[in-house]
Amino acid sequence: MTALLAALGLLTRVPVRRAFNESEVADATAFYPLVGAALGAGQAAVLWVAVVWLPALDPAGSASRVPSMVLAVCVVALGVWITGAIHVDGLADTFDGFGGGRSRAEVLAIMRDPRVGAYGAVAIVVLLLVKVACLDALIERRAATMPLVVAPIAGRWAMAALGWWLPYARTDGGLGGVALGSGAGRGLALATASATVLLAALAGWHAVVFGTIAVGVTLVTGRASRRRIGGFTGDTLGATGELTEAAVWLAVVGMAA
């Protein structure tokens, strides 16, 4: 239970109201997919209320239906709010650093800068547009519930996998090194087991597609991270999670076409 609370504290803005030691933070890796499932389930519940429950209160149909684009924006914004935008911020920092830095030291310095540059701003805009457009299309097809849950599961698994694969890139310490640099193998094994069960239960044979996407995105971001900075940071973990989610959404829209 402590490790699960630590995972909630690391990956969301849920007020768990306590500090965790290094061992507890490291053990939290195993629960990353479960936190992703909870996040997606919360978004799916909000969408269900708007699409199913509220219209059912008006059998005559006199109330106007909320446009799917408005719903998509609200649901995506809810996900960003629950996570405190930490993963989106990691995506922006990663693109700023990889796009603007030349040496390893320059890239790491830019990634630590709290300001958002052009590369980061474009990355955020494109990511959110992809998510909103995909969700809008799937709401219209009444097929949004499953991907809302499976995308964050795959994304959180990818974060655990990247931390297991690569060493921590910074030499001056950081939360990422504590969270995934110690005991990552055990945490990844448990995260893989839970992610496999959850994806199979929710998506059937499509779980193979989503798992393959998560592995593929992790390999791409991992190779880029190793080449540019020699390992991972908290920012590249967030970027990997967000890119995996976006890739899953695109795949679902393609399969539903």
C-alpha positions in Angstrom: 0.0 0.0 0.0 2.8 2.4 0.8 4.4 1.8 -2.6 1.1 2.5 -4.3 0.7 5.7 -2.4 4.2 6.7 -3.4 3.4 6.0 -7.1 0.3 8.2 -6.7 2.4 11.0 -5.2 5.1 10.7 -7.9 2.8 10.5 -11.0 -0.2 12.7 -10.0 -1.1 15.6 -7.8 -3.3 13.4 -5.5 -2.5 14.7 -2.0 -1.1 11.5 -0.3 0.1 13.7 2.6 3.3 12.0 3.6 7.0 11.8 2.6 8.4 8.6 1.3 11.9 7.2 1.7 14.1 6.0 -1.2 13.1 2.4 -0.9 9.4 3.2 -1.0 9.9 5.4 -4.0 11.8 2.7 -5.8 9.2 0.1 -5.0 6.5 2.4 -6.4 7.6 1.5 -10.0 5.6 -1.7 -9.8 2.4 0.3 -9.5 2.9 2.7 -12.4 0.4 0.9 -14.7 -2.2 0.8 -11.9 -1.9 4.5 -11.4 -2.3 4.9 -15.2 -5.4 2.8 -15.1 -6.9 4.8 -12.3 -6.2 8.1 -14.2 -7.8 6.7 -17.3 -10.8 5.4 -15.4 -11.4 8.8 -13.9 -11.4 10.4 -17.3 -13.6 7.7 -18.7 -16.1 8.2 -15.8 -16.3 11.9 -16.5 -16.9 11.2 -20.2 -19.6 8.6 -19.3 -21.4 11.1 -17.2 -21.5 13.6 -20.0 -22.4 11.2 -22.8 -24.7 8.7 -21.1 -25.9 9.8 -17.7 -26.8 13.4 -18.2 -28.7 12.8 -21.5 -30.6 10.0 -19.7 -31.9 12.6 -17.2 -33.7 14.2 -20.2 -35.6 11.4 -22.0 -37.4 14.0 -24.2 -34.1 15.0 -25.6 -34.8 18.7 -25.3 -31.4 19.4 -23.8 -28.7 20.1 -26.3 -25.9 17.6 -26.5 -22.4 18.8 -25.5 -20.3 18.8 -28.7 -17.7 16.0 -28.8 -14.9 18.5 -29.4 -15.8 20.3 -26.1 -15.9 17.0 -24.3 -12.5 16.0 -25.7 -10.9 19.2 -24.6 -12.3 18.9 -21.1 -11.3 15.2 -20.7 -7.8 15.8 -21.9 -7.5 18.9 -19.7 -8.6 16.8 -16.7 -5.8 14.3 -17.3 -3.3 17.1 -17.5 -4.7 18.6 -14.2 -4.6 15.3 -12.3 -1.0 14.7 -13.2 0.0 18.3 -12.4 1.3 18.5 -16.0 4.5 16.9 -14.9 4.7 14.6 -17.9 3.8 17.3 -20.4 6.4 19.5 -18.8 8.9 16.6 -19.2 8.0 16.4 -22.9 8.6 20.1 -23.3 12.0 20.1 -21.5 13.1 17.0 -23.5 12.3 18.6 -26.8 13.9 21.9 -25.8 17.1 20.2 -24.6 17.4 17.7 -27.5 16.5 20.4 -30.0 18.6 23.3 -28.7 21.6 21.7 -27.0 24.8 20.6 -28.7 26.8 18.9 -26.0 25.6 16.6 -23.2 26.1 19.3 -20.7 24.2 21.9 -22.7 21.3 19.5 -23.2 21.0 18.7 -19.5 21.3 22.4 -18.6 18.5 23.4 -21.0 16.3 20.5 -19.7 16.7 21.9 -16.1 15.8 25.4 -17.2 12.2 26.1 -16.0 11.5 28.3 -19.1 9.8 26.7 -22.1 11.4 27.3 -25.5 10.1 27.0 -29.0 10.7 23.3 -29.4 9.0 22.6 -26.1 6.0 24.8 -26.9 5.5 23.2 -30.3 5.7 19.7 -28.7 3.1 20.5 -26.1 0.7 22.0 -28.7 1.1 19.0 -31.1 0.7 16.5 -28.3 -2.5 18.1 -27.0 -3.9 18.5 -30.5 -3.3 14.8 -31.3 -5.0 13.7 -28.0 -8.0 16.0 -28.5 -8.5 15.2 -32.2 -8.3 11.4 -31.5 -10.6 11.6 -28.6 -13.1 13.8 -30.5 -13.2 11.2 -33.3 -13.7 8.3 -30.9 -16.4 10.0 -28.9 -18.3 10.4 -32.2 -17.9 6.7 -32.8 -18.8 5.8 -29.2 -15.4 4.1 -28.9 -13.5 6.3 -26.5 -13.8 4.5 -23.1 -11.3 1.7 -23.7 -8.4 3.8 -25.1 -8.9 6.4 -22.4 -7.8 3.7 -19.9 -5.3 1.7 -21.9 -3.3 4.6 -23.2 -2.1 5.8 -19.7 -1.4 2.1 -18.7 0.9 1.7 -21.7 2.5 5.1 -21.1 3.3 4.4 -17.4 4.7 1.0 -18.3 7.0 2.7 -20.8 8.3 5.0 -18.1 9.2 2.0 -15.9 10.8 0.2 -18.8 13.0 3.2 -19.8 14.2 3.6 -16.2 15.1 -0.1 -16.1 17.0 0.0 -19.4 19.1 3.1 -19.0 21.3 4.6 -16.2 20.4 7.9 -14.7 22.0 10.6 -16.7 22.7 13.3 -14.1 25.6 13.1 -11.7 24.2 15.6 -9.2 21.3 13.5 -8.0 17.6 13.8 -8.7 14.3 12.1 -8.1 14.4 10.1 -11.3 17.5 8.3 -10.1 15.9 7.3 -6.8 12.6 6.3 -8.4 13.9 4.1 -11.1 17.6 3.7 -10.7 17.4 1.3 -7.8 15.5 -2.0 -7.9 14.1 -1.2 -11.3 14.3 -4.8 -12.5 11.9 -6.1 -9.8 9.6 -3.1 -10.3 9.5 -3.5 -14.1 8.6 -7.2 -13.7 5.7 -6.4 -11.5 4.7 -3.5 -13.7 4.8 -5.7 -16.8 2.6 -8.3 -15.1 0.0 -5.8 -14.1 0.0 -4.0 -17.4 -0.3 -7.2 -19.3 -3.3 -8.3 -17.2 -5.0 -4.9 -17.5 -4.4 -4.5 -21.2 -5.6 -8.0 -22.0 -8.8 -7.5 -19.9 -9.6 -4.2 -21.4 -8.5 -4.6 -25.0 -8.4 -8.3 -25.8 -6.0 -9.2 -28.6 -5.4 -5.5 -29.2 -3.3 -5.6 -26.1 -0.5 -7.0 -28.3 -0.7 -3.9 -30.5 -0.6 -1.5 -27.6 2.2 -3.4 -25.9 4.2 -3.4 -29.1 3.7 0.4 -29.4 4.9 0.9 -25.8 8.0 -1.1 -26.5 8.7 0.7 -29.8 8.3 4.2 -28.3 10.5 3.2 -25.4 13.2 1.9 -27.8 13.1 5.1 -29.8 13.2 7.5 -26.9 15.7 5.4 -25.1 18.2 5.3 -28.0 17.9 9.1 -28.4 18.4 9.6 -24.6 21.4 7.4 -24.6 23.0 9.1 -27.5 22.3 12.7 -26.4 22.7 12.5 -22.6 23.9 9.0 -21.8 20.8 7.9 -19.9 17.4 8.9 -18.7 16.1 11.8 -16.6 12.8 12.6 -15.1 12.0 14.7 -18.2 12.7 11.9 -20.6 10.6 9.5 -18.6 7.7 12.0 -18.8 8.3 12.4 -22.6 8.3 8.7 -23.1 5.0 8.3 -21.3 3.3 11.1 -23.2 4.6 9.9 -26.6 3.4 6.4 -25.9 0.0 7.6 -25.0 -0.3 9.7 -28.2 0.9 6.7 -30.3 -1.7 4.5 -28.7 -4.4 7.0 -29.4 -3.4 7.3 -33.1 -3.3 3.5 -33.4 -6.9 3.2 -31.9 -8.2 5.8 -34.4 -6.5 4.0 -37.2 -8.0 0.6 -36.1 -11.5 2.2 -35.7 -11.4 3.8 -39.1 
